Each structure stands twice: as C-alpha cells, then as structure tokens.
C-alpha cells in the first residue's frame, strides 16, 4: 500500500512540476526549505527519532557550515569568472566608433561637449 501511494505521489509531483516552470529563485527557495525542514526535524527531534548526542552536535551548527561553504563557493565562482573573462577588442573598437558617431551627430544638432 505504501509503495502504491508513493508511486501516485511521485506521478502527482511530476505532473505538478511539469505544468510550472521554476525560476532559479524558486529552485533555491525549494532547496533551502527542504534543508530547513530536515534540519528542524533532526535538531528538534520532531519525529521522535532518538538521535544520539553526537549527531545532534553536528546538526546544530550545520546551517552555519552550509552558509560558509556557500560563501566560499560563490567567492570561487566569481574569482574564476573574473580570471577567465575574455576581452572583446573588436567589440570595444566598435563601441568607440559608435560613441564617436553619436558625438558627431549630437554636435551637428547643436550640443557641445
């Protein structure tokens, strides 16, 4: 019986998600709320799981560890993207030409720089 209800709930979940497109924000919020719910269940022993004190000592500061890990990951991604940023010299020249053209056009219309 549990297996059948599991299959039905998986199908419902698949149909529910296929009708909506999730933005990145919604994906992050869903993930954070799932982690928060699991952390609350373990930390406050809401399901009477009788978890040993060793595991509870690890579970209490887990959100802080995850926040620090996320910060390190974000810093690494930003650093990598800055280090591998490509210079577009042709686009820069084209942009400078467009700026000069716009200045000439504005000077013809009476605006002086």
C-alpha positions as CSV (number, residue, x, y, z in Angstrom):
1,X,0.0,0.0,0.0
2,X,2.8,2.4,0.9
3,X,4.5,1.6,-2.4
4,X,1.4,2.4,-4.4
5,X,0.8,5.7,-2.6
6,X,4.5,6.5,-3.2
7,X,4.1,6.0,-7.0
8,X,0.9,8.1,-7.0
9,X,2.6,10.9,-5.2
10,X,5.6,10.8,-7.5
11,X,3.3,11.0,-10.5
12,X,1.4,13.9,-9.0
13,X,4.6,15.6,-8.2
14,X,5.9,15.1,-11.8
15,X,2.6,16.4,-13.3
16,X,2.6,19.3,-10.8
17,X,6.2,20.3,-11.8
18,X,5.8,19.8,-15.5
19,X,3.0,22.4,-15.6
20,X,5.1,25.1,-13.9
21,X,8.4,26.4,-14.9
22,X,10.6,27.2,-11.9
23,X,12.9,30.1,-11.8
24,X,16.3,29.8,-10.2
25,X,15.0,31.7,-7.2
26,X,12.2,29.2,-6.8
27,X,14.6,26.3,-7.1
28,X,16.9,27.8,-4.4
29,X,14.0,28.5,-2.1
30,X,12.7,25.0,-2.5
31,X,16.1,23.5,-1.8
32,X,16.6,25.8,1.2
33,X,13.2,25.0,2.6
34,X,13.7,21.2,2.3
35,X,17.1,21.5,4.0
36,X,15.5,23.7,6.7
37,X,12.6,21.2,7.3
38,X,15.1,18.3,7.5
39,X,17.3,20.2,9.9
40,X,14.3,21.1,12.1
41,X,13.2,17.5,12.2
42,X,16.6,16.3,13.2
43,X,17.5,19.1,15.6
44,X,14.3,19.4,17.5
45,X,13.5,15.7,17.3
46,X,10.1,16.3,15.9
47,X,9.6,12.7,14.8
48,X,11.0,11.1,17.9
49,X,13.9,9.6,16.0
50,X,16.0,9.2,19.2
51,X,19.2,10.6,17.6
52,X,22.4,10.4,19.6
53,X,24.0,13.4,21.0
54,X,27.0,13.0,18.7
55,X,24.8,13.6,15.6
56,X,22.9,16.4,17.3
57,X,26.2,18.2,18.0
58,X,26.9,18.1,14.2
59,X,23.3,19.0,13.3
60,X,23.1,22.2,15.4
61,X,25.8,24.3,13.6
62,X,25.0,22.7,10.2
63,X,23.3,25.9,8.8
64,X,26.3,27.9,9.6
65,X,28.6,25.4,7.9
66,X,26.4,25.4,4.8
67,X,26.4,29.2,4.8
68,X,30.2,29.4,5.0
69,X,30.5,26.7,2.3
70,X,28.1,28.6,0.0
71,X,30.1,31.8,0.6
72,X,33.4,30.0,-0.3
73,X,31.8,28.5,-3.4
74,X,30.4,31.9,-4.5
75,X,33.8,33.6,-4.0
76,X,35.5,30.8,-6.0
77,X,33.0,31.1,-8.9
78,X,33.3,34.9,-9.0
79,X,37.1,34.7,-8.9
80,X,37.2,32.1,-11.7
81,X,34.8,34.1,-13.9
82,X,36.9,37.2,-13.4
83,X,40.1,35.3,-14.1
84,X,38.7,33.8,-17.3
85,X,36.9,36.9,-18.6
86,X,37.5,37.4,-22.3
87,X,38.4,40.8,-23.6
88,X,36.4,41.6,-26.7
89,X,38.8,44.1,-28.5
90,X,36.7,44.2,-31.7
91,X,33.5,44.9,-29.7
92,X,35.4,47.7,-27.8
93,X,36.6,49.3,-31.1
94,X,33.0,49.1,-32.5
95,X,31.6,50.7,-29.3
96,X,34.2,53.5,-29.5
97,X,33.3,54.1,-33.1
98,X,29.6,54.3,-32.2
99,X,30.3,56.7,-29.4
100,X,32.3,59.0,-31.8
101,X,29.5,58.8,-34.3
102,X,26.9,59.7,-31.6
103,X,29.1,62.7,-30.5
104,X,29.3,63.9,-34.1
105,X,25.6,63.5,-34.6
106,X,24.9,65.4,-31.4
107,X,27.3,68.2,-32.3
108,X,25.5,68.6,-35.7
109,X,22.3,69.1,-33.7
110,X,23.9,71.8,-31.6
111,X,25.1,70.0,-28.4
112,X,28.7,70.9,-27.5
113,X,31.0,68.7,-25.3
